[in-house]
């Protein structure tokens, strides 16, 4: 039997997710949104292209939570996206109310699902989902680090004129301006980038990565990045659905790791059929730890504003 993947939010990211999941034959897709016609229209368009992708996966759109029943995986993009001049944190008040209703709907209709949260401000939204749903921490994970790391990889590959396939990167901490790229843990085919690029160039790439979301928002003017975020979530979805045991930077609920408790923070983890199966605690030097601590404090103050 095919797996069932429910997508809550049929906007820009939801649309790319639906297409990719169906055309990669990962499972049947149910696209949910509060806007009538939007999920149905996108689903129909994608379903009608399925023969070209050689996919028999079903794609349907709905405005009713009952239709997500039995989902193995739920990916949440519901909420507002940024406009130029806005920070991710500016979305908190509106998206908090949306996330509360989404968590209640998923809890009622897909209580056994794995959940990937994408909505911003990411660390606060994934925390809200976990608190409202009461799902165990291994089944609720946030997508941010994969995207931030892939942006860093892109810039390194451009700078060195090498294949993006050979560049690995690690960006940890909260998904905001305080995110922490860790150049010492980035490499090109195993060669640390600290041996290939100057400290100035690495600092430039780190800063561009931290501002990369805003760079796209300023160009688009009407929304935020959606292709790279969708593909980042697909990487996580595949890891869970195919039990790949991928090691990816994800927002995980920490209970003592890195000296943090009760918060979602971006850390390297093993993602497989059990969801977040393990968190890797990596060594940081004093300067890295200082940035990481500052990022955690930012997440802590944002999370403290959440009234459930
Ligand atoms: O790295 C990351 N985590 C991110 C996060 C990278 C990029 C964008 N990120 C955030 O994802 C962004 O700031 C937004 O909060 C979400 C979704 O971004 P997207 O670009 O897909 O936004 P859209 O196109 O505005 O789509 C949001 C949809 C839209 O169709 C609304 O009608 C719907 O969400 N929506 C709802 N769906 C279900 N239930 C409720 N209550 C609801 N309210 C709005």
Boltz pocket constraint, residues with backbone or C-beta under 6 A from the ligand:
constraints:
  - pocket:
      binder: B
      contacts: [[A, 8], [A, 9], [A, 10], [A, 11], [A, 12], [A, 13], [A, 14], [A, 32], [A, 33], [A, 34], [A, 35], [A, 38], [A, 76], [A, 77], [A, 78], [A, 79], [A, 80], [A, 81], [A, 82], [A, 91], [A, 95], [A, 98], [A, 101], [A, 102], [A, 117], [A, 118], [A, 119], [A, 120], [A, 121], [A, 122], [A, 143], [A, 144], [A, 147], [A, 175], [A, 223], [A, 224], [A, 225], [A, 226], [A, 229]]
      max_distance: 6.0
